[in-house]
């Protein structure tokens, strides 16, 4: 599909962009939705980078949830990932 044939164009394949695209497709199953991302992989700020032997997680401070059901939904979608839960103390 090309941009010219898309009903909806989402700029950015981060958590918000992918979440919106998923929600929109669920509400409008016949819609042509295209997600554009400038990086080589999706994720936005939700990514891990390995550089010079160091591992950097960009996402840690973004995922503090007020509603436990939202956190449970995210964790359920990350089946094969190692998830570390850190209690916020501030």
Secondary structure, 3 states (H helix, E strand, C coil): CCHHHCCEEEECCEHHHHHHHHHHHHHCCCCCEEEECCCCCCECCCCEEEECCEEEECCHHHCCCCCHHHHHHHHHHCCCCCCCCCCCCC
